[in-house]
Amino acid sequence: MSGTTRITVTLPTEQVTELRKLTDNVSGYVAEAVARQIRHQLLGDDLRRHQEEQGAFSDEELAEARARIFGTVDGAGHTDAA
């Protein structure tokens, strides 16, 4: 495991109340949420960069990506997750 740094964050009271109902490890929960957001941001940056260099994704490419993420999609647009 990598090192840690102690910081202070300010959250709305309602969020803290709900957070404490969900977990007794607030630091771990927040760390995972931050890691997920960072991955999301980096992926978005990569996708934008790809489109700038290669052009916009085609409908077929988007459909294939959705099928890989969510499962196959039938002709009616219903997802069949594997």
PDB file of N, CA, C and O in Angstrom:
ATOM      1  N   MET A   1       0.849  -1.187   0.000  1.00  0.00           N
ATOM      2  CA  MET A   1       0.000   0.000   0.000  1.00  0.00           C
ATOM      3  C   MET A   1       0.886   1.239   0.000  1.00  0.00           C
ATOM      4  O   MET A   1       1.937   1.260   0.641  1.00  0.00           O
ATOM      5  N   SER A   2       0.465   2.250  -0.708  1.00  0.00           N
ATOM      6  CA  SER A   2       1.233   3.488  -0.776  1.00  0.00           C
ATOM      7  C   SER A   2       1.043   4.288   0.511  1.00  0.00           C
ATOM      8  O   SER A   2       0.166   3.997   1.324  1.00  0.00           O
ATOM      9  N   GLY A   3       1.880   5.291   0.667  1.00  0.00           N
ATOM     10  CA  GLY A   3       1.802   6.134   1.848  1.00  0.00           C
ATOM     11  C   GLY A   3       0.515   6.934   1.875  1.00  0.00           C
ATOM     12  O   GLY A   3      -0.196   7.023   0.874  1.00  0.00           O
ATOM     13  N   THR A   4       0.227   7.501   3.000  1.00  0.00           N
ATOM     14  CA  THR A   4      -0.973   8.316   3.139  1.00  0.00           C
ATOM     15  C   THR A   4      -0.592   9.691   3.662  1.00  0.00           C
ATOM     16  O   THR A   4       0.457   9.870   4.281  1.00  0.00           O
ATOM     17  N   THR A   5      -1.453  10.645   3.405  1.00  0.00           N
ATOM     18  CA  THR A   5      -1.309  12.003   3.909  1.00  0.00           C
ATOM     19  C   THR A   5      -2.615  12.401   4.563  1.00  0.00           C
ATOM     20  O   THR A   5      -3.686  12.228   3.979  1.00  0.00           O
ATOM     21  N   ARG A   6      -2.537  12.913   5.726  1.00  0.00           N
ATOM     22  CA  ARG A   6      -3.736  13.346   6.434  1.00  0.00           C
ATOM     23  C   ARG A   6      -4.117  14.745   5.944  1.00  0.00           C
ATOM     24  O   ARG A   6      -3.287  15.654   5.930  1.00  0.00           O
ATOM     25  N   ILE A   7      -5.381  14.905   5.543  1.00  0.00           N
ATOM     26  CA  ILE A   7      -5.898  16.210   5.129  1.00  0.00           C
ATOM     27  C   ILE A   7      -7.232  16.449   5.826  1.00  0.00           C
ATOM     28  O   ILE A   7      -7.806  15.542   6.428  1.00  0.00           O
ATOM     29  N   THR A   8      -7.701  17.654   5.734  1.00  0.00           N
ATOM     30  CA  THR A   8      -9.010  18.008   6.259  1.00  0.00           C
ATOM     31  C   THR A   8      -9.888  18.424   5.094  1.00  0.00           C
ATOM     32  O   THR A   8      -9.485  19.225   4.251  1.00  0.00           O
ATOM     33  N   VAL A   9     -11.082  17.874   5.055  1.00  0.00           N
ATOM     34  CA  VAL A   9     -12.052  18.275   4.035  1.00  0.00           C
ATOM     35  C   VAL A   9     -13.316  18.742   4.736  1.00  0.00           C
ATOM     36  O   VAL A   9     -13.609  18.332   5.859  1.00  0.00           O
ATOM     37  N   THR A  10     -14.051  19.596   4.066  1.00  0.00           N
ATOM     38  CA  THR A  10     -15.313  20.088   4.595  1.00  0.00           C
ATOM     39  C   THR A  10     -16.429  19.569   3.712  1.00  0.00           C
ATOM     40  O   THR A  10     -16.425  19.768   2.497  1.00  0.00           O
ATOM     41  N   LEU A  11     -17.392  18.895   4.345  1.00  0.00           N
ATOM     42  CA  LEU A  11     -18.538  18.342   3.628  1.00  0.00           C
ATOM     43  C   LEU A  11     -19.818  18.847   4.271  1.00  0.00           C
ATOM     44  O   LEU A  11     -19.834  19.174   5.458  1.00  0.00           O
ATOM     45  N   PRO A  12     -20.887  18.912   3.493  1.00  0.00           N
ATOM     46  CA  PRO A  12     -22.173  19.270   4.087  1.00  0.00           C
ATOM     47  C   PRO A  12     -22.558  18.263   5.184  1.00  0.00           C
ATOM     48  O   PRO A  12     -22.319  17.064   5.044  1.00  0.00           O
ATOM     49  N   THR A  13     -23.142  18.754   6.250  1.00  0.00           N
ATOM     50  CA  THR A  13     -23.511  17.917   7.392  1.00  0.00           C
ATOM     51  C   THR A  13     -24.374  16.736   6.967  1.00  0.00           C
ATOM     52  O   THR A  13     -24.210  15.629   7.480  1.00  0.00           O
ATOM     53  N   GLU A  14     -25.288  16.965   6.036  1.00  0.00           N
ATOM     54  CA  GLU A  14     -26.185  15.888   5.593  1.00  0.00           C
ATOM     55  C   GLU A  14     -25.393  14.752   4.933  1.00  0.00           C
ATOM     56  O   GLU A  14     -25.714  13.577   5.116  1.00  0.00           O
ATOM     57  N   GLN A  15     -24.369  15.108   4.175  1.00  0.00           N
ATOM     58  CA  GLN A  15     -23.543  14.091   3.534  1.00  0.00           C
ATOM     59  C   GLN A  15     -22.775  13.278   4.569  1.00  0.00           C
ATOM     60  O   GLN A  15     -22.669  12.057   4.451  1.00  0.00           O
ATOM     61  N   VAL A  16     -22.246  13.945   5.571  1.00  0.00           N
ATOM     62  CA  VAL A  16     -21.500  13.246   6.610  1.00  0.00           C
ATOM     63  C   VAL A  16     -22.430  12.290   7.366  1.00  0.00           C
ATOM     64  O   VAL A  16     -22.046  11.163   7.678  1.00  0.00           O
ATOM     65  N   THR A  17     -23.625  12.735   7.653  1.00  0.00           N
ATOM     66  CA  THR A  17     -24.596  11.886   8.342  1.00  0.00           C
ATOM     67  C   THR A  17     -24.888  10.626   7.529  1.00  0.00           C
ATOM     68  O   THR A  17     -24.878   9.520   8.069  1.00  0.00           O
ATOM     69  N   GLU A  18     -25.145  10.793   6.243  1.00  0.00           N
ATOM     70  CA  GLU A  18     -25.428   9.639   5.381  1.00  0.00           C
ATOM     71  C   GLU A  18     -24.194   8.763   5.213  1.00  0.00           C
ATOM     72  O   GLU A  18     -24.303   7.537   5.185  1.00  0.00           O
ATOM     73  N   LEU A  19     -23.033   9.375   5.102  1.00  0.00           N
ATOM     74  CA  LEU A  19     -21.784   8.640   4.949  1.00  0.00           C
ATOM     75  C   LEU A  19     -21.545   7.737   6.155  1.00  0.00           C
ATOM     76  O   LEU A  19     -21.151   6.582   5.996  1.00  0.00           O
ATOM     77  N   ARG A  20     -21.778   8.249   7.339  1.00  0.00           N
ATOM     78  CA  ARG A  20     -21.562   7.455   8.559  1.00  0.00           C
ATOM     79  C   ARG A  20     -22.572   6.312   8.677  1.00  0.00           C
ATOM     80  O   ARG A  20     -22.305   5.317   9.351  1.00  0.00           O
ATOM     81  N   LYS A  21     -23.730   6.451   8.025  1.00  0.00           N
ATOM     82  CA  LYS A  21     -24.696   5.345   7.989  1.00  0.00           C
ATOM     83  C   LYS A  21     -24.202   4.229   7.066  1.00  0.00           C
ATOM     84  O   LYS A  21     -24.530   3.060   7.264  1.00  0.00           O
ATOM     85  N   LEU A  22     -23.415   4.599   6.061  1.00  0.00           N
ATOM     86  CA  LEU A  22     -22.946   3.640   5.058  1.00  0.00           C
ATOM     87  C   LEU A  22     -21.688   2.893   5.474  1.00  0.00           C
ATOM     88  O   LEU A  22     -21.494   1.739   5.090  1.00  0.00           O
ATOM     89  N   THR A  23     -20.833   3.541   6.255  1.00  0.00           N
ATOM     90  CA  THR A  23     -19.536   2.933   6.559  1.00  0.00           C
ATOM     91  C   THR A  23     -18.996   3.421   7.893  1.00  0.00           C
ATOM     92  O   THR A  23     -19.307   4.524   8.343  1.00  0.00           O
ATOM     93  N   ASP A  24     -18.188   2.584   8.510  1.00  0.00           N
ATOM     94  CA  ASP A  24     -17.464   3.032   9.692  1.00  0.00           C
ATOM     95  C   ASP A  24     -16.031   3.409   9.322  1.00  0.00           C
ATOM     96  O   ASP A  24     -15.250   3.821  10.180  1.00  0.00           O
ATOM     97  N   ASN A  25     -15.688   3.265   8.032  1.00  0.00           N
ATOM     98  CA  ASN A  25     -14.367   3.635   7.528  1.00  0.00           C
ATOM     99  C   ASN A  25     -14.529   4.803   6.548  1.00  0.00           C
ATOM    100  O   ASN A  25     -14.433   4.629   5.333  1.00  0.00           O
ATOM    101  N   VAL A  26     -14.771   5.974   7.094  1.00  0.00           N
ATOM    102  CA  VAL A  26     -15.014   7.160   6.269  1.00  0.00           C
ATOM    103  C   VAL A  26     -13.808   7.462   5.388  1.00  0.00           C
ATOM    104  O   VAL A  26     -13.970   7.778   4.209  1.00  0.00           O
ATOM    105  N   SER A  27     -12.602   7.370   5.941  1.00  0.00           N
ATOM    106  CA  SER A  27     -11.404   7.661   5.151  1.00  0.00           C
ATOM    107  C   SER A  27     -11.290   6.717   3.963  1.00  0.00           C
ATOM    108  O   SER A  27     -11.001   7.161   2.852  1.00  0.00           O
ATOM    109  N   GLY A  28     -11.510   5.427   4.176  1.00  0.00           N
ATOM    110  CA  GLY A  28     -11.440   4.456   3.091  1.00  0.00           C
ATOM    111  C   GLY A  28     -12.506   4.706   2.039  1.00  0.00           C
ATOM    112  O   GLY A  28     -12.246   4.589   0.841  1.00  0.00           O
ATOM    113  N   TYR A  29     -13.701   5.049   2.487  1.00  0.00           N
ATOM    114  CA  TYR A  29     -14.802   5.320   1.572  1.00  0.00           C
ATOM    115  C   TYR A  29     -14.488   6.537   0.704  1.00  0.00           C
ATOM    116  O   TYR A  29     -14.685   6.511  -0.511  1.00  0.00           O
ATOM    117  N   VAL A  30     -14.001   7.593   1.334  1.00  0.00           N
ATOM    118  CA  VAL A  30     -13.666   8.816   0.603  1.00  0.00           C
ATOM    119  C   VAL A  30     -12.488   8.562  -0.335  1.00  0.00           C
ATOM    120  O   VAL A  30     -12.486   9.047  -1.466  1.00  0.00           O
ATOM    121  N   ALA A  31     -11.483   7.805   0.123  1.00  0.00           N
ATOM    122  CA  ALA A  31     -10.325   7.507  -0.728  1.00  0.00           C
ATOM    123  C   ALA A  31     -10.760   6.748  -1.977  1.00  0.00           C
ATOM    124  O   ALA A  31     -10.271   7.035  -3.070  1.00  0.00           O
ATOM    125  N   GLU A  32     -11.667   5.785  -1.836  1.00  0.00           N
ATOM    126  CA  GLU A  32     -12.153   5.033  -3.002  1.00  0.00           C
ATOM    127  C   GLU A  32     -12.962   5.943  -3.930  1.00  0.00           C
ATOM    128  O   GLU A  32     -12.848   5.832  -5.151  1.00  0.00           O
ATOM    129  N   ALA A  33     -13.763   6.825  -3.377  1.00  0.00           N
ATOM    130  CA  ALA A  33     -14.537   7.759  -4.199  1.00  0.00           C
ATOM    131  C   ALA A  33     -13.607   8.689  -4.986  1.00  0.00           C
ATOM    132  O   ALA A  33     -13.858   8.974  -6.157  1.00  0.00           O
ATOM    133  N   VAL A  34     -12.550   9.152  -4.351  1.00  0.00           N
ATOM    134  CA  VAL A  34     -11.584  10.023  -5.028  1.00  0.00           C
ATOM    135  C   VAL A  34     -10.859   9.239  -6.118  1.00  0.00           C
ATOM    136  O   VAL A  34     -10.672   9.750  -7.222  1.00  0.00           O
ATOM    137  N   ALA A  35     -10.447   8.003  -5.823  1.00  0.00           N
ATOM    138  CA  ALA A  35      -9.759   7.178  -6.820  1.00  0.00           C
ATOM    139  C   ALA A  35     -10.663   6.939  -8.030  1.00  0.00           C
ATOM    140  O   ALA A  35     -10.206   7.005  -9.171  1.00  0.00           O
ATOM    141  N   ARG A  36     -11.938   6.664  -7.782  1.00  0.00           N
ATOM    142  CA  ARG A  36     -12.899   6.444  -8.872  1.00  0.00           C
ATOM    143  C   ARG A  36     -13.049   7.713  -9.714  1.00  0.00           C
ATOM    144  O   ARG A  36     -13.096   7.635 -10.942  1.00  0.00           O
ATOM    145  N   GLN A  37     -13.125   8.865  -9.076  1.00  0.00           N
ATOM    146  CA  GLN A  37     -13.261  10.132  -9.801  1.00  0.00           C
ATOM    147  C   GLN A  37     -12.021  10.431 -10.624  1.00  0.00           C
ATOM    148  O   GLN A  37     -12.125  10.921 -11.749  1.00  0.00           O
ATOM    149  N   ILE A  38     -10.841  10.139 -10.070  1.00  0.00           N
ATOM    150  CA  ILE A  38      -9.596  10.349 -10.815  1.00  0.00           C
ATOM    151  C   ILE A  38      -9.569   9.452 -12.049  1.00  0.00           C
ATOM    152  O   ILE A  38      -9.224   9.916 -13.136  1.00  0.00           O
ATOM    153  N   ARG A  39      -9.931   8.160 -11.899  1.00  0.00           N
ATOM    154  CA  ARG A  39      -9.978   7.251 -13.054  1.00  0.00           C
ATOM    155  C   ARG A  39     -10.956   7.769 -14.105  1.00  0.00           C
ATOM    156  O   ARG A  39     -10.664   7.732 -15.300  1.00  0.00           O
ATOM    157  N   HIS A  40     -12.103   8.248 -13.665  1.00  0.00           N
ATOM    158  CA  HIS A  40     -13.117   8.791 -14.574  1.00  0.00           C
ATOM    159  C   HIS A  40     -12.562   9.992 -15.341  1.00  0.00           C
ATOM    160  O   HIS A  40     -12.737  10.098 -16.554  1.00  0.00           O
ATOM    161  N   GLN A  41     -11.898  10.887 -14.626  1.00  0.00           N
ATOM    162  CA  GLN A  41     -11.326  12.085 -15.252  1.00  0.00           C
ATOM    163  C   GLN A  41     -10.255  11.710 -16.265  1.00  0.00           C
ATOM    164  O   GLN A  41     -10.236  12.245 -17.373  1.00  0.00           O
ATOM    165  N   LEU A  42      -9.357  10.788 -15.891  1.00  0.00           N
ATOM    166  CA  LEU A  42      -8.280  10.388 -16.794  1.00  0.00           C
ATOM    167  C   LEU A  42      -8.826   9.689 -18.033  1.00  0.00           C
ATOM    168  O   LEU A  42      -8.340   9.919 -19.140  1.00  0.00           O
ATOM    169  N   LEU A  43      -9.828   8.841 -17.855  1.00  0.00           N
ATOM    170  CA  LEU A  43     -10.440   8.169 -18.998  1.00  0.00           C
ATOM    171  C   LEU A  43     -11.100   9.187 -19.925  1.00  0.00           C
ATOM    172  O   LEU A  43     -10.965   9.098 -21.145  1.00  0.00           O
ATOM    173  N   GLY A  44     -11.809  10.146 -19.351  1.00  0.00           N
ATOM    174  CA  GLY A  44     -12.424  11.190 -20.166  1.00  0.00           C
ATOM    175  C   GLY A  44     -11.391  11.981 -20.948  1.00  0.00           C
ATOM    176  O   GLY A  44     -11.597  12.297 -22.119  1.00  0.00           O
ATOM    177  N   ASP A  45     -10.283  12.298 -20.300  1.00  0.00           N
ATOM    178  CA  ASP A  45      -9.198  13.019 -20.977  1.00  0.00           C
ATOM    179  C   ASP A  45      -8.651  12.191 -22.137  1.00  0.00           C
ATOM    180  O   ASP A  45      -8.423  12.717 -23.226  1.00  0.00           O
ATOM    181  N   ASP A  46      -8.440  10.891 -21.900  1.00  0.00           N
ATOM    182  CA  ASP A  46      -7.935  10.008 -22.960  1.00  0.00           C
ATOM    183  C   ASP A  46      -8.909   9.930 -24.130  1.00  0.00           C
ATOM    184  O   ASP A  46      -8.496   9.966 -25.289  1.00  0.00           O
ATOM    185  N   LEU A  47     -10.192   9.823 -23.830  1.00  0.00           N
ATOM    186  CA  LEU A  47     -11.195   9.729 -24.899  1.00  0.00           C
ATOM    187  C   LEU A  47     -11.261  11.018 -25.705  1.00  0.00           C
ATOM    188  O   LEU A  47     -11.370  10.971 -26.931  1.00  0.00           O
ATOM    189  N   ARG A  48     -11.198  12.164 -25.042  1.00  0.00           N
ATOM    190  CA  ARG A  48     -11.194  13.446 -25.764  1.00  0.00           C
ATOM    191  C   ARG A  48      -9.959  13.571 -26.644  1.00  0.00           C
ATOM    192  O   ARG A  48     -10.048  14.000 -27.794  1.00  0.00           O
ATOM    193  N   ARG A  49      -8.817  13.197 -26.104  1.00  0.00           N
ATOM    194  CA  ARG A  49      -7.564  13.256 -26.870  1.00  0.00           C
ATOM    195  C   ARG A  49      -7.641  12.342 -28.096  1.00  0.00           C
ATOM    196  O   ARG A  49      -7.221  12.723 -29.189  1.00  0.00           O
ATOM    197  N   HIS A  50      -8.170  11.155 -27.910  1.00  0.00           N
ATOM    198  CA  HIS A  50      -8.309  10.212 -29.027  1.00  0.00           C
ATOM    199  C   HIS A  50      -9.192  10.815 -30.125  1.00  0.00           C
ATOM    200  O   HIS A  50      -8.860  10.737 -31.308  1.00  0.00           O
ATOM    201  N   GLN A  51     -10.312  11.415 -29.726  1.00  0.00           N
ATOM    202  CA  GLN A  51     -11.210  11.996 -30.715  1.00  0.00           C
ATOM    203  C   GLN A  51     -10.581  13.202 -31.410  1.00  0.00           C
ATOM    204  O   GLN A  51     -10.825  13.423 -32.596  1.00  0.00           O
ATOM    205  N   GLU A  52      -9.791  13.968 -30.703  1.00  0.00           N
ATOM    206  CA  GLU A  52      -9.100  15.096 -31.329  1.00  0.00           C
ATOM    207  C   GLU A  52      -8.116  14.608 -32.381  1.00  0.00           C
ATOM    208  O   GLU A  52      -7.946  15.246 -33.420  1.00  0.00           O
ATOM    209  N   GLU A  53      -7.465  13.471 -32.111  1.00  0.00           N
ATOM    210  CA  GLU A  53      -6.463  12.941 -33.033  1.00  0.00           C
ATOM    211  C   GLU A  53      -7.075  12.081 -34.129  1.00  0.00           C
ATOM    212  O   GLU A  53      -6.593  12.099 -35.262  1.00  0.00           O
ATOM    213  N   GLN A  54      -8.127  11.329 -33.817  1.00  0.00           N
ATOM    214  CA  GLN A  54      -8.674  10.344 -34.749  1.00  0.00           C
ATOM    215  C   GLN A  54     -10.053  10.700 -35.300  1.00  0.00           C
ATOM    216  O   GLN A  54     -10.544  10.032 -36.210  1.00  0.00           O
ATOM    217  N   GLY A  55     -10.668  11.720 -34.773  1.00  0.00           N
ATOM    218  CA  GLY A  55     -12.031  12.063 -35.179  1.00  0.00           C
ATOM    219  C   GLY A  55     -13.046  11.461 -34.217  1.00  0.00           C
ATOM    220  O   GLY A  55     -12.721  10.615 -33.385  1.00  0.00           O
ATOM    221  N   ALA A  56     -14.262  11.917 -34.355  1.00  0.00           N
ATOM    222  CA  ALA A  56     -15.336  11.475 -33.462  1.00  0.00           C
ATOM    223  C   ALA A  56     -15.586   9.982 -33.609  1.00  0.00           C
ATOM    224  O   ALA A  56     -15.382   9.404 -34.676  1.00  0.00           O
ATOM    225  N   PHE A  57     -16.032   9.369 -32.513  1.00  0.00           N
ATOM    226  CA  PHE A  57     -16.381   7.953 -32.553  1.00  0.00           C
ATOM    227  C   PHE A  57     -17.618   7.765 -33.424  1.00  0.00           C
ATOM    228  O   PHE A  57     -18.546   8.572 -33.377  1.00  0.00           O
ATOM    229  N   SER A  58     -17.626   6.706 -34.212  1.00  0.00           N
ATOM    230  CA  SER A  58     -18.785   6.400 -35.045  1.00  0.00           C
ATOM    231  C   SER A  58     -19.878   5.764 -34.184  1.00  0.00           C
ATOM    232  O   SER A  58     -19.618   5.317 -33.067  1.00  0.00           O
ATOM    233  N   ASP A  59     -21.093   5.731 -34.713  1.00  0.00           N
ATOM    234  CA  ASP A  59     -22.188   5.075 -34.004  1.00  0.00           C
ATOM    235  C   ASP A  59     -21.858   3.608 -33.748  1.00  0.00           C
ATOM    236  O   ASP A  59     -22.202   3.060 -32.700  1.00  0.00           O
ATOM    237  N   GLU A  60     -21.191   2.978 -34.707  1.00  0.00           N
ATOM    238  CA  GLU A  60     -20.823   1.572 -34.544  1.00  0.00           C
ATOM    239  C   GLU A  60     -19.809   1.390 -33.410  1.00  0.00           C
ATOM    240  O   GLU A  60     -19.921   0.454 -32.619  1.00  0.00           O
ATOM    241  N   GLU A  61     -18.832   2.277 -33.335  1.00  0.00           N
ATOM    242  CA  GLU A  61     -17.836   2.193 -32.269  1.00  0.00           C
ATOM    243  C   GLU A  61     -18.485   2.404 -30.905  1.00  0.00           C
ATOM    244  O   GLU A  61     -18.159   1.715 -29.938  1.00  0.00           O
ATOM    245  N   LEU A  62     -19.401   3.360 -30.838  1.00  0.00           N
ATOM    246  CA  LEU A  62     -20.091   3.615 -29.571  1.00  0.00           C
ATOM    247  C   LEU A  62     -20.958   2.424 -29.172  1.00  0.00           C
ATOM    248  O   LEU A  62     -21.007   2.060 -27.997  1.00  0.00           O
ATOM    249  N   ALA A  63     -21.643   1.814 -30.141  1.00  0.00           N
ATOM    250  CA  ALA A  63     -22.470   0.642 -29.853  1.00  0.00           C
ATOM    251  C   ALA A  63     -21.610  -0.514 -29.359  1.00  0.00           C
ATOM    252  O   ALA A  63     -21.988  -1.218 -28.423  1.00  0.00           O
ATOM    253  N   GLU A  64     -20.452  -0.709 -29.988  1.00  0.00           N
ATOM    254  CA  GLU A  64     -19.553  -1.779 -29.558  1.00  0.00           C
ATOM    255  C   GLU A  64     -19.039  -1.528 -28.141  1.00  0.00           C
ATOM    256  O   GLU A  64     -18.946  -2.453 -27.334  1.00  0.00           O
ATOM    257  N   ALA A  65     -18.710  -0.284 -27.849  1.00  0.00           N
ATOM    258  CA  ALA A  65     -18.226   0.056 -26.509  1.00  0.00           C
ATOM    259  C   ALA A  65     -19.317  -0.201 -25.470  1.00  0.00           C
ATOM    260  O   ALA A  65     -19.047  -0.769 -24.412  1.00  0.00           O
ATOM    261  N   ARG A  66     -20.542   0.217 -25.771  1.00  0.00           N
ATOM    262  CA  ARG A  66     -21.654  -0.025 -24.840  1.00  0.00           C
ATOM    263  C   ARG A  66     -21.877  -1.512 -24.629  1.00  0.00           C
ATOM    264  O   ARG A  66     -22.117  -1.958 -23.508  1.00  0.00           O
ATOM    265  N   ALA A  67     -21.796  -2.283 -25.715  1.00  0.00           N
ATOM    266  CA  ALA A  67     -21.981  -3.730 -25.603  1.00  0.00           C
ATOM    267  C   ALA A  67     -20.895  -4.352 -24.729  1.00  0.00           C
ATOM    268  O   ALA A  67     -21.174  -5.255 -23.940  1.00  0.00           O
ATOM    269  N   ARG A  68     -19.669  -3.875 -24.863  1.00  0.00           N
ATOM    270  CA  ARG A  68     -18.569  -4.415 -24.050  1.00  0.00           C
ATOM    271  C   ARG A  68     -18.734  -4.035 -22.578  1.00  0.00           C
ATOM    272  O   ARG A  68     -18.409  -4.819 -21.685  1.00  0.00           O
ATOM    273  N   ILE A  69     -19.233  -2.850 -22.339  1.00  0.00           N
ATOM    274  CA  ILE A  69     -19.379  -2.389 -20.962  1.00  0.00           C
ATOM    275  C   ILE A  69     -20.612  -2.990 -20.301  1.00  0.00           C
ATOM    276  O   ILE A  69     -20.545  -3.476 -19.172  1.00  0.00           O
ATOM    277  N   PHE A  70     -21.737  -2.955 -21.009  1.00  0.00           N
ATOM    278  CA  PHE A  70     -23.017  -3.328 -20.414  1.00  0.00           C
ATOM    279  C   PHE A  70     -23.537  -4.685 -20.860  1.00  0.00           C
ATOM    280  O   PHE A  70     -24.537  -5.159 -20.321  1.00  0.00           O
ATOM    281  N   GLY A  71     -22.893  -5.320 -21.823  1.00  0.00           N
ATOM    282  CA  GLY A  71     -23.393  -6.564 -22.380  1.00  0.00           C
ATOM    283  C   GLY A  71     -23.890  -6.321 -23.790  1.00  0.00           C
ATOM    284  O   GLY A  71     -23.854  -5.192 -24.280  1.00  0.00           O
ATOM    285  N   THR A  72     -24.351  -7.367 -24.442  1.00  0.00           N
ATOM    286  CA  THR A  72     -24.825  -7.226 -25.819  1.00  0.00           C
ATOM    287  C   THR A  72     -26.160  -6.507 -25.849  1.00  0.00           C
ATOM    288  O   THR A  72     -26.938  -6.579 -24.898  1.00  0.00           O
ATOM    289  N   VAL A  73     -26.420  -5.812 -26.951  1.00  0.00           N
ATOM    290  CA  VAL A  73     -27.659  -5.077 -27.125  1.00  0.00           C
ATOM    291  C   VAL A  73     -28.404  -5.685 -28.301  1.00  0.00           C
ATOM    292  O   VAL A  73     -27.853  -5.832 -29.392  1.00  0.00           O
ATOM    293  N   ASP A  74     -29.684  -6.042 -28.066  1.00  0.00           N
ATOM    294  CA  ASP A  74     -30.454  -6.630 -29.162  1.00  0.00           C
ATOM    295  C   ASP A  74     -31.031  -5.537 -30.050  1.00  0.00           C
ATOM    296  O   ASP A  74     -30.829  -4.351 -29.786  1.00  0.00           O
ATOM    297  N   GLY A  75     -31.741  -5.924 -31.092  1.00  0.00           N
ATOM    298  CA  GLY A  75     -32.281  -4.975 -32.065  1.00  0.00           C
ATOM    299  C   GLY A  75     -33.233  -3.959 -31.470  1.00  0.00           C
ATOM    300  O   GLY A  75     -33.397  -2.872 -32.025  1.00  0.00           O
ATOM    301  N   ALA A  76     -33.873  -4.292 -30.334  1.00  0.00           N
ATOM    302  CA  ALA A  76     -34.807  -3.378 -29.708  1.00  0.00           C
ATOM    303  C   ALA A  76     -34.109  -2.439 -28.729  1.00  0.00           C
ATOM    304  O   ALA A  76     -34.751  -1.609 -28.085  1.00  0.00           O
ATOM    305  N   GLY A  77     -32.795  -2.578 -28.626  1.00  0.00           N
ATOM    306  CA  GLY A  77     -32.040  -1.696 -27.745  1.00  0.00           C
ATOM    307  C   GLY A  77     -31.960  -2.184 -26.310  1.00  0.00           C
ATOM    308  O   GLY A  77     -31.499  -1.454 -25.433  1.00  0.00           O
ATOM    309  N   HIS A  78     -32.406  -3.419 -26.058  1.00  0.00           N
ATOM    310  CA  HIS A  78     -32.334  -3.967 -24.704  1.00  0.00           C
ATOM    311  C   HIS A  78     -30.958  -4.563 -24.457  1.00  0.00           C
ATOM    312  O   HIS A  78     -30.370  -5.195 -25.335  1.00  0.00           O
ATOM    313  N   THR A  79     -30.463  -4.353 -23.262  1.00  0.00           N
ATOM    314  CA  THR A  79     -29.137  -4.848 -22.896  1.00  0.00           C
ATOM    315  C   THR A  79     -29.249  -6.233 -22.297  1.00  0.00           C
ATOM    316  O   THR A  79     -30.107  -6.489 -21.451  1.00  0.00           O
ATOM    317  N   ASP A  80     -28.370  -7.134 -22.744  1.00  0.00           N
ATOM    318  CA  ASP A  80     -28.286  -8.479 -22.214  1.00  0.00           C
ATOM    319  C   ASP A  80     -26.913  -8.636 -21.593  1.00  0.00           C
ATOM    320  O   ASP A  80     -25.976  -9.083 -22.255  1.00  0.00           O
ATOM    321  N   ALA A  81     -26.784  -8.268 -20.311  1.00  0.00           N
ATOM    322  CA  ALA A  81     -25.477  -8.338 -19.652  1.00  0.00           C
ATOM    323  C   ALA A  81     -25.045  -9.785 -19.500  1.00  0.00           C
ATOM    324  O   ALA A  81     -25.829 -10.640 -19.088  1.00  0.00           O
ATOM    325  N   ALA A  82     -23.813 -10.045 -19.831  1.00  0.00           N
ATOM    326  CA  ALA A  82     -23.309 -11.415 -19.776  1.00  0.00           C
ATOM    327  C   ALA A  82     -22.963 -11.835 -18.374  1.00  0.00           C
ATOM    328  O   ALA A  82     -22.524 -12.964 -18.158  1.00  0.00           O
TER     329      ALA A  82
END
